[in-house]
Amino acid sequence: MAVKDLLEGKKLLIVDDEPDVLETLEELLSMCNLVKAHSFNEAKERLESEYFDMAILDIMGVDGYELLEIANTRKVIAVMLTAHALSPEDTVKSYKEGAASYIPKEEMTNIVTFLNDILEAKEKGKNFWWRWYDRLASYYDHKFGADWQEHDKDFWNKFPHYI
């Protein structure tokens, strides 16, 4: 199965207050049926009134965690995308609050791979985060130092690396 096959035709809500981020996502996810939202209110209205297979939510500029709560209520797979809120602590928060992944905007060019990992996990009945560590641990090592997991050892010791 080709990498893009799982995303083909999926309806995604992409939410960010930065037009260039939305444009980049639109280019990268051209195989999907995309709906863009530039603000919290626009995204909230869409989430509450339309069906989506997935939502990509900016954290900072559009109250991403509140949108995550709405997405969870509507059973929409939600991915957190961030630059300014990027931290191991917010990664843990995203996991605990029900996000399917937490992706740094610096890694946005790999969004197709990350989303396919999530859809593959769904098909196989695995934890959505099953490949997150493999894909992003080295990025976190570089960004935050090799001890970035020390802030919440209990969480990371139980993290579903290979589930």
C-alpha positions in Angstrom: 0.0 0.0 0.0 1.4 3.4 -1.0 2.0 5.9 1.7 -0.7 8.3 0.5 -3.4 5.6 0.1 -4.7 5.8 3.7 -5.3 9.5 3.4 -6.8 9.5 -0.1 -10.2 11.2 0.0 -10.3 11.7 3.8 -12.0 14.8 5.0 -9.7 16.9 7.2 -10.2 20.1 9.1 -7.0 22.1 9.2 -6.9 25.0 11.7 -4.2 27.6 12.1 -4.2 31.4 12.3 -1.1 31.6 10.0 -2.2 31.6 6.3 1.2 30.2 5.2 0.8 27.2 7.4 -2.6 26.5 6.0 -1.2 26.9 2.4 1.7 24.5 3.2 -0.7 21.9 4.7 -3.0 22.3 1.7 -0.1 21.5 -0.7 1.2 18.5 1.4 -2.3 17.0 1.9 -3.6 17.5 -1.7 -4.9 13.9 -1.7 -7.4 14.9 1.0 -10.7 16.8 1.0 -9.6 19.8 3.1 -11.6 22.4 5.0 -9.5 25.3 6.3 -10.3 27.4 9.4 -8.4 30.5 10.4 -9.9 31.1 13.9 -11.2 29.3 16.9 -14.8 30.3 16.2 -14.7 29.2 12.6 -13.1 25.8 13.6 -15.6 25.3 16.4 -18.5 25.9 14.1 -17.1 23.5 11.5 -16.3 20.8 14.1 -19.8 21.0 15.6 -21.7 21.0 12.3 -19.7 18.8 9.9 -18.2 15.3 9.8 -14.4 15.0 9.6 -12.1 12.0 9.5 -9.3 14.0 11.2 -8.5 17.5 12.4 -5.1 19.2 12.5 -5.2 21.8 15.3 -2.8 24.6 16.0 -2.3 25.0 19.8 -1.5 28.6 20.4 -3.3 31.0 18.1 -6.7 29.2 17.9 -7.2 27.7 21.4 -6.2 24.2 20.2 -6.9 22.4 23.4 -10.4 23.7 23.6 -10.9 22.5 20.0 -9.3 19.2 20.9 -12.0 18.7 23.5 -14.7 19.4 20.9 -13.0 17.0 18.4 -12.9 14.3 21.1 -16.6 14.8 21.9 -17.4 14.5 18.1 -15.1 11.4 17.8 -12.8 13.2 15.4 -9.2 12.1 15.4 -7.2 15.2 16.3 -3.6 16.0 15.8 -1.9 18.9 17.6 0.5 21.0 15.5 2.6 23.6 17.2 5.7 25.8 17.1 5.3 28.2 20.1 3.8 25.6 22.5 6.4 23.0 21.6 7.6 21.3 24.8 7.8 17.8 26.4 5.2 19.0 28.9 2.7 20.0 26.1 3.4 16.7 24.4 2.3 14.9 27.6 -0.7 17.2 27.9 -1.8 16.5 24.3 -1.5 12.7 24.9 -3.4 12.8 28.2 -6.1 15.1 26.7 -6.8 12.7 23.8 -4.8 14.0 20.8 -3.8 11.4 18.3 -0.4 13.0 17.9 1.7 16.1 18.7 3.7 17.4 15.7 6.2 20.3 15.7 5.6 22.7 12.8 9.3 22.2 12.0 8.4 18.6 11.1 5.3 19.6 9.1 6.8 18.4 5.8 6.4 14.9 7.2 2.7 15.3 8.0 1.6 12.7 5.4 3.8 10.1 7.2 2.5 11.1 10.7 -1.2 11.0 9.6 -0.7 7.7 7.8 0.8 6.3 11.0 -2.3 7.3 12.9 -4.7 5.8 10.3 -2.7 2.6 10.2 -2.9 2.4 14.0 -6.6 2.8 13.8 -6.9 0.0 11.2 -4.8 -2.3 13.4 -6.4 -1.4 16.7 -3.1 0.1 18.0 -2.5 3.2 20.1 -2.4 6.2 17.8 1.0 7.2 19.3 2.6 3.8 18.5 5.1 5.3 16.0 5.4 8.8 17.5 8.5 8.0 19.6 10.3 6.3 16.7 9.6 9.3 14.4 10.3 12.2 16.8 12.4 11.1 19.8 15.7 12.1 18.0 14.1 15.5 17.1 13.3 16.0 20.8 16.8 14.9 21.8 18.2 17.6 19.5 15.7 20.3 20.5 15.5 19.7 24.3 18.6 17.7 25.2 18.9 14.0 25.8 17.2 14.2 29.2 13.9 15.7 28.0 12.0 12.7 29.3 13.3 13.3 32.9 10.5 15.9 33.6 7.9 13.2 33.6 9.7 9.9 34.0 6.6 7.9 35.0 4.7 9.0 31.9 7.6 8.2 29.5 8.4 4.8 31.2 4.8 3.8 30.5 4.6 5.5 27.1 3.2 3.1 24.4 6.4 3.0 22.2 5.5 -0.1 20.4 1.9 -0.9 21.2 
